[in-house]
Amino acid sequence: MLSIVLVESARTPKRSLTCFGALEVIIHRGQPTFRTYHLSAAGMGGSDALCERLAQLSADRHIILGQPAIYGDFWDWQEMLSTGDFFVSSIRLLEDLQPSGMSLLTLSGSTLTEIAERMKLPIAPQARSLQAARLAPERAHLLWLGYIQSRARKKTSDSLFAAYQAWSAIERARPLPF
């Protein structure tokens, strides 16, 4: 499973991918492993290379898509459909690398705030493009947690939330590489 938040360029008339944040979750024998991604077009050598990497990460995975920021009450389905279309058009050139499925997830602002507070994740309503790009990985984490809370039984979601919290604490304690 891969939870993804896409951030597009606000400066060009044509839609182009600026960066994305993602949380990869693999459950093996009931135990989840987590990996986070935060990739930008500038760091990858351009939007085409970023789209190619997105397609590689998405191949044969169930994708969870959402928005990089809260807009209004976060129930804007037109914006969500636009996000799904943007994702598909970003990976379309690599037809051999297709996801196994996709969920478009919308959550109320209060649900996102509750999960963010519980998991100690930053939340930025009405984020500008730069802030949305900076917070894309954390937003991908929130989407996955919201997906689990809305789709799994309470016992399962509590177990996955605990595993996520343990992994997150270890990640925050790691020294920064220089």
Backbone as ProteinMPNN parsed JSONL, in Angstrom:
{"seq_chain_A": "MLSIVLVESARTPKRSLTCFGALEVIIHRGQPTFRTYHLSAAGMGGSDALCERLAQLSADRHIILGQPAIYGDFWDWQEMLSTGDFFVSSIRLLEDLQPSGMSLLTLSGSTLTEIAERMKLPIAPQARSLQAARLAPERAHLLWLGYIQSRARKKTSDSLFAAYQAWSAIERARPLPF", "coords_chain_A": {"N_chain_A": [[0.844, -1.162, 0.0], [0.48, 2.247, -0.753], [0.5, 5.47, 0.257], [-0.092, 8.624, -1.055], [0.733, 12.031, -1.563], [0.416, 14.499, -3.85], [2.081, 17.332, -5.185], [1.584, 20.021, -7.183], [2.96, 22.257, -9.659], [2.448, 25.68, -9.225], [3.06, 27.688, -10.86], [3.081, 27.276, -13.603], [1.097, 27.129, -16.618], [0.411, 24.626, -17.618], [-0.274, 21.541, -16.045], [2.078, 20.274, -13.841], [4.14, 18.021, -12.065], [5.568, 18.908, -9.049], [6.559, 17.952, -6.616], [6.354, 15.039, -4.481], [5.013, 13.409, -1.619], [5.185, 10.388, 0.168], [3.969, 7.458, 1.832], [4.958, 4.295, 2.337], [3.57, 1.218, 3.075], [4.018, -1.974, 4.099], [2.669, -5.011, 4.88], [3.632, -7.835, 6.405], [3.146, -11.05, 7.375], [1.404, -10.124, 9.342], [2.796, -8.021, 10.462], [3.579, -4.651, 10.178], [5.705, -2.735, 8.013], [7.277, 0.355, 7.488], [7.961, 3.029, 5.239], [9.109, 6.143, 4.229], [8.801, 8.676, 1.704], [10.069, 11.566, 0.09], [10.187, 13.35, -2.518], [11.442, 15.514, -5.069], [10.995, 17.409, -8.113], [13.155, 19.029, -8.76], [15.233, 17.814, -7.326], [15.314, 15.344, -8.566], [16.035, 15.788, -11.14], [14.19, 16.84, -12.874], [10.717, 17.059, -13.922], [9.824, 14.868, -15.466], [11.509, 12.727, -14.683], [10.754, 12.585, -12.031], [8.07, 11.819, -12.273], [8.455, 9.313, -13.424], [9.696, 7.948, -11.3], [7.612, 8.028, -9.457], [5.768, 6.374, -10.781], [7.206, 3.957, -10.705], [7.289, 3.45, -7.921], [4.564, 3.153, -7.483], [3.775, 0.901, -8.859], [2.005, -2.106, -9.001], [0.815, -1.731, -6.492], [-1.624, -0.821, -4.017], [-2.993, 2.329, -4.153], [-3.37, 5.225, -2.206], [-4.809, 8.275, -2.405], [-4.746, 11.785, -1.711], [-5.227, 15.216, -0.656], [-2.775, 17.907, -0.495], [-3.275, 19.853, 1.409], [-5.715, 21.196, 3.707], [-8.743, 22.167, 2.42], [-11.329, 24.252, 2.901], [-13.915, 22.349, 4.166], [-12.8, 19.991, 3.455], [-14.227, 18.277, 1.829], [-14.347, 18.454, -0.893], [-15.111, 17.098, -3.666], [-14.702, 17.474, -6.409], [-12.139, 18.531, -6.528], [-10.774, 16.318, -5.545], [-11.245, 14.401, -7.554], [-9.871, 15.652, -9.577], [-7.287, 15.429, -8.545], [-6.952, 12.636, -8.675], [-7.053, 12.311, -11.461], [-4.776, 13.799, -12.15], [-2.77, 12.252, -10.972], [-2.983, 9.844, -12.477], [-2.413, 10.836, -15.069], [0.201, 11.618, -14.614], [1.647, 9.233, -14.384], [1.046, 7.871, -16.65], [2.603, 7.498, -19.032], [4.213, 5.34, -18.541], [3.079, 2.619, -18.987], [3.473, -0.05, -18.315], [3.916, -0.072, -15.64], [1.71, -0.203, -13.543], [-0.595, 0.702, -10.924], [-2.187, -1.516, -8.528], [-4.617, -0.844, -7.563], [-6.74, 1.942, -6.515], [-7.545, 4.411, -4.136], [-9.435, 7.248, -3.453], [-9.267, 9.539, -0.987], [-11.147, 11.399, 1.242], [-11.322, 13.353, 4.116], [-12.875, 14.76, 6.962], [-12.035, 18.001, 8.262], [-11.935, 18.01, 11.049], [-11.516, 15.322, 11.693], [-9.006, 14.872, 10.519], [-7.496, 16.683, 12.055], [-7.776, 15.54, 14.591], [-6.463, 13.04, 14.252], [-3.91, 13.972, 13.532], [-3.109, 15.32, 15.878], [-3.125, 13.188, 17.698], [-1.106, 11.574, 16.624], [1.03, 13.243, 16.564], [1.64, 14.833, 14.289], [2.325, 17.455, 11.967], [-0.117, 19.818, 10.91], [-1.445, 21.726, 8.356], [-3.663, 23.984, 7.554], [-5.007, 25.312, 4.507], [-2.568, 25.428, 3.055], [0.148, 26.985, 1.343], [1.828, 26.629, -1.835], [4.644, 26.115, -1.401], [4.671, 25.425, 1.333], [2.92, 23.254, 1.245], [4.444, 21.511, -0.292], [6.596, 21.087, 1.437], [5.333, 19.792, 3.568], [4.33, 17.468, 2.442], [5.109, 14.646, 2.874], [4.238, 14.209, 5.566], [1.531, 14.71, 5.256], [0.887, 12.557, 3.63], [1.262, 10.517, 5.461], [-0.811, 11.141, 7.246], [-3.0, 10.66, 5.557], [-2.831, 7.861, 5.167], [-3.198, 6.961, 7.792], [-5.775, 7.976, 8.25], [-7.161, 6.5, 6.326], [-6.837, 3.895, 7.326], [-8.15, 4.176, 9.802], [-10.755, 4.653, 8.905], [-11.398, 2.358, 7.455], [-10.598, -0.066, 8.656], [-11.186, -2.551, 11.241], [-11.653, -1.642, 14.699], [-9.816, -2.843, 16.52], [-7.791, -3.726, 14.791], [-7.048, -1.284, 13.587], [-6.141, 0.13, 15.854], [-3.912, -1.422, 16.523], [-2.301, -1.087, 14.227], [-1.967, 1.692, 14.349], [-0.455, 1.876, 16.711], [1.88, 0.531, 15.933], [2.711, 2.275, 13.925], [3.186, 4.596, 15.487], [5.367, 3.737, 17.051], [7.327, 3.255, 15.062], [7.478, 5.87, 14.01], [8.452, 7.326, 16.214], [11.017, 6.251, 16.413], [12.063, 7.094, 13.929], [12.014, 9.893, 14.261], [13.948, 10.118, 16.214], [16.299, 9.496, 14.992], [19.554, 10.565, 13.97], [20.181, 13.439, 11.912], [21.351, 13.112, 8.592], [24.33, 14.491, 7.216]], "CA_chain_A": [[0.0, 0.0, 0.0], [1.26, 3.47, -0.854], [-0.278, 6.692, 0.439], [0.644, 9.641, -1.809], [0.253, 13.401, -1.708], [1.07, 15.149, -4.986], [2.106, 18.796, -5.173], [1.831, 20.473, -8.545], [3.499, 23.603, -9.827], [1.447, 26.737, -9.319], [3.609, 28.736, -11.733], [2.953, 26.982, -15.029], [-0.288, 26.9, -17.029], [0.234, 23.183, -17.769], [-0.061, 20.849, -14.777], [3.307, 19.49, -13.744], [4.429, 17.551, -10.721], [6.702, 19.566, -8.403], [7.097, 16.995, -5.655], [5.358, 14.205, -3.829], [5.344, 12.733, -0.373], [4.515, 9.087, 0.177], [4.218, 6.508, 2.908], [4.822, 2.909, 1.888], [3.277, 0.311, 4.18], [3.985, -3.373, 3.694], [2.329, -5.862, 6.011], [4.12, -9.19, 6.181], [2.825, -11.885, 8.537], [0.734, -9.303, 10.339], [3.669, -6.97, 10.97], [3.794, -3.603, 9.176], [6.958, -1.986, 7.881], [6.984, 1.666, 6.946], [9.039, 3.771, 4.595], [8.587, 7.417, 3.754], [9.469, 9.276, 0.554], [9.834, 12.979, -0.163], [10.975, 13.555, -3.72], [11.083, 16.724, -5.808], [11.448, 17.466, -9.503], [14.496, 19.628, -8.754], [16.179, 16.811, -6.835], [15.327, 14.18, -9.456], [16.481, 16.184, -12.469], [13.074, 17.276, -13.707], [9.394, 16.495, -13.685], [9.707, 13.55, -16.105], [12.18, 11.744, -13.822], [9.926, 12.454, -10.834], [6.901, 11.019, -12.667], [8.929, 7.939, -13.606], [9.899, 7.369, -9.96], [6.268, 7.84, -8.912], [5.22, 5.176, -11.433], [7.926, 2.791, -10.165], [6.813, 3.208, -6.549], [3.14, 2.825, -7.52], [3.537, -0.352, -9.585], [1.454, -3.261, -8.277], [0.435, -1.358, -5.13], [-2.867, -0.07, -3.843], [-2.637, 3.721, -3.948], [-4.302, 6.092, -1.491], [-4.522, 9.655, -2.807], [-5.443, 12.853, -1.024], [-4.775, 16.57, -0.913], [-1.658, 18.37, 0.315], [-3.716, 20.79, 2.441], [-7.155, 21.202, 3.951], [-9.462, 23.238, 1.749], [-12.686, 24.281, 3.415], [-14.169, 21.215, 5.058], [-12.098, 18.849, 2.858], [-15.156, 17.394, 1.118], [-14.408, 18.934, -2.256], [-14.907, 15.932, -4.534], [-14.165, 17.893, -7.705], [-10.695, 18.627, -6.338], [-10.271, 14.949, -5.397], [-11.235, 13.779, -8.88], [-8.773, 16.296, -10.288], [-6.069, 14.818, -8.021], [-6.869, 11.303, -9.27], [-6.715, 12.498, -12.869], [-3.391, 14.262, -12.194], [-1.932, 11.081, -10.671], [-3.008, 8.947, -13.639], [-1.683, 11.453, -16.18], [1.628, 11.674, -14.26], [2.292, 7.927, -14.566], [0.478, 7.247, -17.85], [3.593, 7.138, -20.045], [4.831, 4.069, -18.165], [1.91, 1.746, -18.889], [3.819, -1.341, -17.736], [4.023, 0.117, -14.189], [0.396, 0.249, -13.111], [-1.02, 0.331, -9.58], [-3.185, -2.578, -8.465], [-5.884, -0.217, -7.206], [-6.586, 3.311, -6.053], [-8.598, 4.993, -3.316], [-9.394, 8.692, -3.243], [-9.721, 9.673, 0.388], [-11.433, 12.703, 1.824], [-11.626, 13.301, 5.535], [-13.241, 16.067, 7.493], [-10.953, 18.707, 8.938], [-11.874, 17.615, 12.464], [-10.9, 13.989, 11.748], [-7.579, 15.061, 10.26], [-6.902, 17.346, 13.218], [-7.727, 14.547, 15.674], [-5.39, 12.079, 13.947], [-2.635, 14.706, 13.582], [-2.768, 15.543, 17.287], [-2.844, 11.88, 18.306], [0.14, 11.037, 16.085], [2.058, 14.3, 16.613], [1.972, 15.23, 12.923], [1.911, 18.833, 11.687], [-1.251, 19.989, 10.003], [-1.431, 23.109, 7.881], [-4.801, 24.319, 6.7], [-4.797, 26.292, 3.451], [-1.129, 25.534, 2.796], [0.612, 27.492, 0.061], [2.558, 25.622, -2.592], [5.9, 25.767, -0.745], [4.352, 24.718, 2.573], [2.344, 21.969, 0.84], [5.567, 20.672, -0.719], [7.376, 20.739, 2.624], [4.556, 18.893, 4.427], [3.759, 16.363, 1.667], [5.236, 13.331, 3.517], [3.378, 14.14, 6.741], [0.152, 14.596, 4.767], [0.734, 11.174, 3.173], [1.09, 9.723, 6.683], [-2.178, 11.393, 7.717], [-3.943, 9.97, 4.676], [-2.825, 6.429, 5.457], [-3.826, 6.781, 9.102], [-7.209, 8.19, 8.048], [-7.661, 5.347, 5.575], [-6.908, 2.768, 8.262], [-9.206, 4.452, 10.781], [-12.07, 4.576, 8.274], [-11.652, 1.088, 6.778], [-10.253, -1.26, 9.438], [-11.844, -2.723, 12.537], [-10.983, -0.86, 15.743], [-8.665, -3.579, 17.054], [-6.749, -3.685, 13.759], [-6.549, 0.087, 13.437], [-5.356, 0.458, 17.054], [-2.635, -2.122, 16.401], [-1.518, -0.408, 13.189], [-1.606, 3.009, 14.873], [0.633, 1.674, 17.683], [3.089, 0.219, 15.154], [3.124, 3.529, 13.284], [3.753, 5.476, 16.509], [6.694, 3.224, 17.41], [8.209, 3.552, 13.93], [7.624, 7.317, 13.92], [9.336, 7.756, 17.306], [12.377, 5.868, 16.022], [12.472, 7.971, 12.83], [12.291, 11.228, 14.792], [15.141, 10.061, 17.065], [17.492, 9.292, 14.153], [20.299, 11.796, 13.67], [20.071, 13.903, 10.532], [22.593, 12.93, 7.826], [24.898, 15.703, 6.628]], "C_chain_A": [[0.897, 1.235, 0.0], [0.307, 4.655, -0.756], [0.533, 7.836, -0.165], [-0.066, 10.988, -1.742], [1.086, 14.049, -2.809], [1.015, 16.662, -4.811], [2.471, 19.231, -6.584], [2.317, 21.909, -8.57], [2.364, 24.601, -9.974], [1.856, 27.79, -10.338], [3.399, 28.491, -13.222], [1.497, 26.751, -15.395], [-0.59, 25.411, -17.204], [0.534, 22.51, -16.427], [1.234, 20.057, -14.835], [3.583, 19.179, -12.283], [5.688, 18.224, -10.194], [7.372, 18.627, -7.421], [5.969, 16.073, -5.186], [5.93, 13.662, -2.53], [4.575, 11.429, -0.361], [4.891, 8.309, 1.423], [3.927, 5.124, 2.348], [4.599, 2.045, 3.12], [3.16, -1.098, 3.607], [3.701, -4.194, 4.946], [2.697, -7.29, 5.646], [3.931, -9.981, 7.472], [2.256, -11.069, 9.689], [1.551, -8.153, 10.895], [3.91, -5.912, 9.889], [5.225, -3.08, 9.194], [6.617, -0.711, 7.123], [8.221, 2.245, 6.275], [8.428, 5.046, 4.024], [9.45, 7.946, 2.606], [9.104, 10.749, 0.482], [10.748, 13.36, -1.323], [10.49, 14.789, -4.468], [11.629, 16.648, -7.232], [12.866, 18.031, -9.568], [15.545, 18.603, -8.325], [16.313, 15.598, -7.733], [15.811, 14.524, -10.861], [15.357, 16.548, -13.409], [11.797, 16.518, -13.415], [9.232, 15.097, -14.297], [10.332, 12.452, -15.25], [11.369, 11.516, -12.548], [8.691, 11.598, -11.127], [7.28, 9.548, -12.858], [9.122, 7.249, -12.252], [8.562, 7.115, -9.274], [5.63, 6.579, -9.485], [5.888, 3.917, -10.894], [7.442, 2.446, -8.764], [5.37, 2.712, -6.523], [2.839, 1.46, -8.124], [3.099, -1.469, -8.645], [1.122, -2.971, -6.813], [-0.942, -0.71, -5.139], [-2.484, 1.346, -3.436], [-3.756, 4.431, -3.193], [-3.892, 7.52, -1.83], [-5.341, 10.63, -1.986], [-4.801, 14.184, -1.35], [-3.602, 16.969, -0.031], [-2.061, 19.337, 1.421], [-5.226, 20.679, 2.608], [-7.751, 22.403, 3.236], [-10.897, 23.205, 2.229], [-12.888, 23.156, 4.401], [-13.615, 19.907, 4.497], [-13.028, 17.872, 2.151], [-15.294, 17.786, -0.348], [-14.079, 17.794, -3.23], [-14.361, 16.309, -5.899], [-12.647, 17.993, -7.624], [-10.078, 17.234, -6.217], [-10.217, 14.241, -6.745], [-10.115, 14.366, -9.738], [-7.435, 15.711, -9.839], [-5.875, 13.422, -8.605], [-6.468, 11.366, -10.735], [-5.249, 12.913, -13.02], [-2.427, 13.102, -11.924], [-1.834, 10.173, -11.895], [-2.231, 9.552, -14.808], [-0.186, 11.534, -15.891], [2.349, 10.358, -14.518], [1.897, 7.244, -15.87], [1.507, 6.785, -18.874], [4.258, 5.795, -19.759], [3.726, 3.035, -17.919], [2.214, 0.385, -18.281], [3.945, -1.265, -16.207], [2.708, 0.663, -13.647], [0.112, -0.167, -11.675], [-2.045, -0.804, -9.627], [-4.564, -2.041, -8.116], [-5.636, 1.185, -6.687], [-7.796, 3.715, -5.232], [-8.374, 6.486, -3.227], [-10.021, 8.929, -1.879], [-9.959, 11.122, 0.753], [-11.802, 12.48, 3.273], [-12.016, 14.693, 5.989], [-12.035, 16.685, 8.184], [-10.816, 18.284, 10.384], [-11.238, 16.23, 12.623], [-9.4, 14.086, 11.512], [-6.868, 15.695, 11.453], [-6.755, 16.365, 14.377], [-6.581, 13.554, 15.45], [-4.023, 12.755, 14.048], [-2.192, 14.933, 15.023], [-2.376, 14.241, 17.963], [-1.475, 11.343, 17.889], [1.282, 12.047, 16.042], [2.584, 14.669, 15.218], [1.534, 16.671, 12.691], [0.739, 18.853, 10.716], [-1.307, 21.46, 9.63], [-2.642, 23.362, 7.004], [-4.423, 25.397, 5.69], [-3.319, 26.508, 3.133], [-0.856, 26.112, 1.412], [1.476, 26.426, -0.587], [3.85, 25.178, -1.898], [5.648, 24.981, 0.543], [3.754, 23.341, 2.265], [3.446, 21.004, 0.426], [6.373, 20.202, 0.486], [6.657, 19.696, 3.471], [3.981, 17.671, 3.701], [3.94, 14.992, 2.331], [4.319, 13.177, 4.729], [1.907, 14.016, 6.348], [-0.115, 13.18, 4.247], [0.545, 10.25, 4.373], [-0.33, 9.894, 7.211], [-3.213, 10.673, 6.863], [-4.002, 8.474, 4.985], [-3.515, 6.157, 6.793], [-5.336, 6.98, 9.017], [-7.858, 7.04, 7.306], [-7.843, 4.148, 6.504], [-8.04, 2.972, 9.263], [-10.591, 4.266, 10.176], [-12.396, 3.195, 7.707], [-11.414, -0.161, 7.626], [-11.087, -1.34, 10.723], [-11.013, -2.021, 13.603], [-9.737, -1.558, 16.271], [-7.495, -3.534, 16.062], [-6.176, -2.285, 13.626], [-5.732, 0.507, 14.659], [-3.973, -0.184, 16.998], [-1.734, -1.45, 15.371], [-1.091, 0.994, 13.627], [-0.442, 2.886, 15.851], [1.949, 1.369, 16.958], [3.615, 1.479, 14.469], [3.779, 4.461, 14.301], [5.155, 5.039, 16.905], [7.694, 3.533, 16.299], [8.499, 5.047, 13.844], [8.56, 7.86, 15.004], [10.793, 7.419, 16.983], [12.899, 6.773, 14.913], [12.811, 9.374, 13.329], [13.579, 11.257, 15.616], [16.42, 9.88, 16.252], [18.225, 10.618, 13.953], [20.149, 12.155, 12.19], [21.398, 13.678, 9.807], [23.057, 14.248, 7.239], [25.874, 15.345, 5.553]], "O_chain_A": [[1.934, 1.267, 0.663], [-0.585, 4.817, -1.589], [1.706, 8.008, 0.166], [-1.289, 11.074, -1.849], [2.31, 14.135, -2.707], [0.013, 17.203, -4.343], [3.519, 18.863, -7.114], [2.112, 22.672, -7.626], [1.434, 24.391, -10.753], [1.074, 28.69, -10.646], [3.53, 29.418, -14.021], [0.731, 26.235, -14.581], [-1.717, 24.977, -16.966], [1.496, 22.876, -15.751], [1.459, 19.272, -15.757], [3.292, 19.976, -11.391], [6.752, 18.129, -10.807], [8.598, 18.515, -7.389], [4.793, 16.308, -5.464], [7.138, 13.485, -2.368], [3.438, 11.37, -0.828], [5.971, 8.476, 1.988], [2.806, 4.822, 1.94], [5.349, 2.131, 4.092], [2.32, -1.373, 2.75], [4.408, -4.082, 5.948], [2.152, -7.874, 4.71], [4.478, -9.633, 8.518], [2.583, -11.294, 10.854], [1.053, -7.384, 11.718], [4.392, -6.237, 8.804], [5.864, -2.995, 10.242], [5.772, -0.711, 6.228], [9.356, 1.99, 6.678], [7.36, 5.018, 3.412], [10.654, 7.7, 2.545], [7.972, 11.135, 0.775], [11.928, 13.653, -1.132], [9.294, 15.081, -4.503], [12.587, 15.928, -7.516], [13.687, 17.556, -10.352], [16.627, 18.541, -8.909], [17.32, 14.892, -7.672], [15.978, 13.628, -11.689], [15.549, 16.565, -14.625], [11.799, 15.48, -12.754], [8.576, 14.238, -13.708], [9.758, 11.373, -15.104], [11.301, 10.396, -12.042], [8.315, 10.751, -10.317], [6.518, 8.651, -12.498], [8.745, 6.088, -12.089], [8.393, 6.105, -8.59], [5.019, 5.802, -8.751], [5.214, 2.916, -10.651], [7.211, 1.277, -8.455], [4.993, 1.938, -5.642], [1.752, 0.92, -7.916], [3.742, -1.737, -7.63], [1.148, -3.88, -5.983], [-1.366, -0.127, -6.137], [-1.734, 1.538, -2.479], [-4.936, 4.26, -3.501], [-2.759, 7.924, -1.571], [-6.479, 10.347, -1.611], [-3.933, 14.269, -2.218], [-3.443, 16.431, 1.065], [-1.248, 19.617, 2.301], [-5.92, 20.132, 1.75], [-7.302, 23.533, 3.432], [-11.609, 22.23, 1.989], [-12.13, 23.015, 5.361], [-13.928, 18.832, 5.008], [-12.635, 16.733, 1.899], [-16.302, 17.455, -0.973], [-12.918, 17.565, -3.567], [-13.619, 15.528, -6.494], [-11.947, 17.586, -8.551], [-8.984, 16.993, -6.728], [-9.24, 13.553, -7.043], [-9.49, 13.658, -10.527], [-6.541, 15.516, -10.663], [-4.762, 13.059, -8.987], [-5.646, 10.575, -11.197], [-4.558, 12.432, -13.918], [-1.39, 12.989, -12.577], [-0.74, 9.78, -12.299], [-1.468, 8.848, -15.468], [0.62, 11.52, -16.822], [3.538, 10.359, -14.838], [2.371, 6.145, -16.158], [1.294, 5.764, -19.528], [4.814, 5.18, -20.67], [3.477, 2.634, -16.782], [1.306, -0.275, -17.777], [4.069, -2.3, -15.552], [2.603, 1.848, -13.33], [0.517, -1.247, -11.245], [-2.693, -1.019, -10.651], [-5.57, -2.711, -8.349], [-4.496, 1.583, -6.446], [-8.933, 3.402, -5.586], [-7.262, 6.942, -2.959], [-11.173, 8.561, -1.645], [-9.079, 11.969, 0.593], [-12.51, 11.531, 3.61], [-11.533, 15.689, 5.45], [-11.13, 15.981, 8.632], [-9.702, 18.204, 10.902], [-10.503, 15.993, 13.581], [-8.614, 13.457, 12.22], [-5.765, 15.285, 11.814], [-5.733, 16.358, 15.064], [-5.818, 13.268, 16.373], [-3.082, 12.174, 14.59], [-1.018, 14.754, 15.345], [-1.403, 14.197, 18.716], [-0.768, 10.734, 18.693], [2.367, 11.747, 15.546], [3.788, 14.798, 14.998], [0.474, 17.073, 13.172], [0.629, 18.011, 9.824], [-1.226, 22.333, 10.494], [-2.645, 22.992, 5.83], [-3.621, 26.284, 5.983], [-2.876, 27.644, 2.962], [-1.533, 25.78, 0.439], [1.816, 25.428, 0.048], [4.119, 23.98, -1.818], [6.327, 23.99, 0.814], [4.055, 22.369, 2.958], [3.392, 19.818, 0.752], [6.787, 19.045, 0.545], [7.298, 18.808, 4.033], [3.216, 16.913, 4.297], [2.982, 14.22, 2.35], [3.692, 12.132, 4.902], [1.133, 13.32, 7.004], [-1.22, 12.66, 4.405], [-0.243, 9.306, 4.312], [-0.981, 8.917, 7.582], [-4.19, 10.136, 7.386], [-5.083, 7.889, 5.057], [-4.32, 5.233, 6.907], [-6.096, 6.238, 9.64], [-8.982, 6.648, 7.621], [-8.873, 3.473, 6.471], [-8.802, 2.046, 9.54], [-11.502, 3.78, 10.846], [-13.57, 2.89, 7.496], [-11.981, -1.214, 7.335], [-11.612, -0.34, 11.213], [-9.809, -1.828, 13.431], [-8.703, -0.915, 16.45], [-6.347, -3.328, 16.457], [-4.959, -2.113, 13.559], [-4.715, 1.184, 14.503], [-2.98, 0.436, 17.38], [-0.541, -1.265, 15.613], [0.015, 1.435, 13.314], [0.47, 3.713, 15.824], [3.002, 1.888, 17.328], [4.823, 1.717, 14.439], [4.817, 5.055, 14.011], [6.04, 5.878, 17.076], [8.791, 4.021, 16.571], [9.644, 5.445, 13.629], [9.367, 8.751, 14.74], [11.693, 8.214, 17.253], [14.06, 7.181, 14.95], [13.783, 9.977, 12.875], [14.232, 12.296, 15.709], [17.515, 10.091, 16.773], [17.597, 11.664, 13.788], [20.007, 11.28, 11.336], [22.456, 14.013, 10.339], [22.23, 15.049, 6.804], [26.462, 16.232, 4.934]]}, "name": "protein", "num_of_chains": 1, "seq": "MLSIVLVESARTPKRSLTCFGALEVIIHRGQPTFRTYHLSAAGMGGSDALCERLAQLSADRHIILGQPAIYGDFWDWQEMLSTGDFFVSSIRLLEDLQPSGMSLLTLSGSTLTEIAERMKLPIAPQARSLQAARLAPERAHLLWLGYIQSRARKKTSDSLFAAYQAWSAIERARPLPF"}
